[in-house]
Amino acid sequence: MARSRWPSSYRGIYFPNCRSVHSFFTFLRPDILFLDKSHKILKIFPSAGPWKVFLGPRGSRHCLELPGGFSRRSGLKPGGLVRLKTVIHR
C-alpha cells in the first residue's frame, strides 16, 4: 500500500484464507486473483483500480496479488492452477 512501484523483489503477494481485498491507498493497479483451496484460479481482476473492494466468487479461499498485466502476459485464466513458491524476506 502507498507504493508508487511494485517492489522488484516481489513476484506476488499471497493472502491465505482471504476472500476479499481492498485497494484503498494502493496505486499500483495489481492483478487480483481469487483461488480455491487447490489454488485453482476462480476469478481475475486485471489491473485492479484504486479505492475499490474486490470480493472473491463462491468457493474462494485465497487471494494472490500480482504486478498489473502479469496475468495477461502469462496467459493465466480462470480454471488454471497456480503453484506457489514461498520466499521470506528478512
N, C-alpha and C positions, 0 to 999 in steps of 0.2 A: 504494500500500500504506500501511496505517496511517492512512488519512484517514477522517474521520467524515462528510464531504460530498464529492460529486462536484465537481471544480473547474469553476466556471462558464464558464471559457474553453475547456473541452474538450468537444467533441461526442462524441468516442470516442477510443480508443487502439488503434492498428493494430500488430500484431506480424507482420511479413513472415516467411515461411519458418519458421512456428511451428505445430506440430501438436498441442501440448498446453500447458496453462497450469495454474497452481495458484492457489488463493485463500487461501493462508496469509497471515496478517496483513492480510487485506482485509475491511473491514467494510461495504462499500458495496453488496454484492449486485448486481453488474453483470450485464447480459445478455451472454453469451459466444456469439459466432458463429464457426463454423468455415467457411472459404471455400475453394473450389478455386482453381486457377491463373487462372481467368477471373473470379474474385470472385463466383461463384455460391454462394449460401448452401446448405451441406450439412447443418448441424445448428445449432440454437439451444438454449442452456441459459438459460432465462429466470430472472432474479433469482437468480443462482448463489450458493449459500450459502458461508460461510467454511470454511476448513480442509479443502478438497477438491482433488482433481486431476481435471482435465477433459481427456479425450482426444478429438481430432477423429476422425471416421469415415474410412474408406478414401477416399483422394483429397484429403484436406485438405491445404492448402498454407499458409494464413494464418489468423490469428485476429484478431477485432475485438471489443473490449470497448466496450459502450455503457451509458449510465446504466440502472439497473434499470427495467424496464417499458417502455423505449423501443420495443423490437421489437413488442410487442403493440399499443401506441398507434399505431405507424406502419404496422402491417399487414405487417411483414416475416415471411416464411415461407420454409422450405426450398424451393429451386428458384428463388427470386428472385435478382436481381442487385444487387450493391452497387456504387455508383460512389463512389470515394474522392476527396477533395479534400485535398491536403497543405497543412497550415499549420504553420509552425515558429515557436515562441515562443522568444524570446531574453531 
